[in-house]
Amino acid sequence: GIIFFGLLEPWPLKVIFDSVFLDEPLPQFLSSLPQDKFTLLAVFAGASVLISLLRGVFSYLQQVFSHVAGQKIVSAIRLALFDHLQIPHDQ
């Protein structure tokens, strides 16, 4: 998710600069959108904010899952060490 939304981040800005500021036509797959510059600016600014928010959510989830996995690994090592120390060894 982080990589996907990271790749999408510059795309709305490209459309804003090309189609709103430089008066180039919209790409073919976006031709169904209104051609009004203010509407295009609002739609793609909102898309940029949404993409940034979704990238932030995925980044947060990655950190949480990494932290949980690390804690489980540390817990497993501690339990294994404790079990090893508690078992009496015959000498």
N, C-alpha and C positions, 0 to 999 in steps of 0.2 A: 504494500500500500504506500509506503513512504517513497519508494522509487517511482512508482506509477504517478503519484501526485506531484512528485518533484519534477518529473518530465513534463507534466501538464502545466506547471506554474507559468512559464513564459508565454504560453500560447495565447491566453486572453490579451496580454499586453501587445503581442504582435498584431492581433486583429484590431485593437484600439488604435495603435499607431498607423497601421496601413490603411484601414478603412475609414476611421474617423478623422484623423489628422491629415493624412496624405491623399484622401479621396480616391483610393484605389477600390475596385469592386471587391465585394465579399467573395471568399472561396465558394465554389459551386455547391458544396454540401451545406453551406449556411445561407444560401440564397432565399430560403423561405422566411428568414427573419426580416423584421421591418427595416427599411432603408434609412429611417430617420437617425441622424447622428447622435442625438441625445439619448434615444432609446438604445442604440447600439452601445454607447458609452456606459449606460446604466447596467445593461445586461452583462457586458463583459467585465465591468468592475465588480459586479456581484459574483460573477463566476470566479474571478481572481480571489476574492475574499473566501468564497466557499472552498476552493481548492486549497488555500492556505490553512483553513480550519480543519479540513479533512486530513491534510498532511500532519498537522499538529496532533490530531487524535490518534493517528496511526503511530506517530513517534512516541506518544505517551504510552500507548498499549505495548509497544516494543520494550520500553523501559520497564514497565510493570512485569511483563512476562520474563524478561531477562533477570530481574531481581528475584522473582519467585523461583525460577529455575536454579539460580545461584544459591538461594537459601535451602532448597531441597538437597542440592549436592552437598553443601556444608553439613546439613543435618544428617545425611546418610553417612558421611565420613565420621562425624562425631559418634553416631550410634555404633558404627563398626569398631571404632577405637574403644569405646566403652565396653562393648561385648568382649572384645579381645582381652581387655584388662581384667574383666570379671571372671573369666573362665579359669579355673585352677589348672595349672600345668603340672603334670606328673613328672617328678624328677627322680 
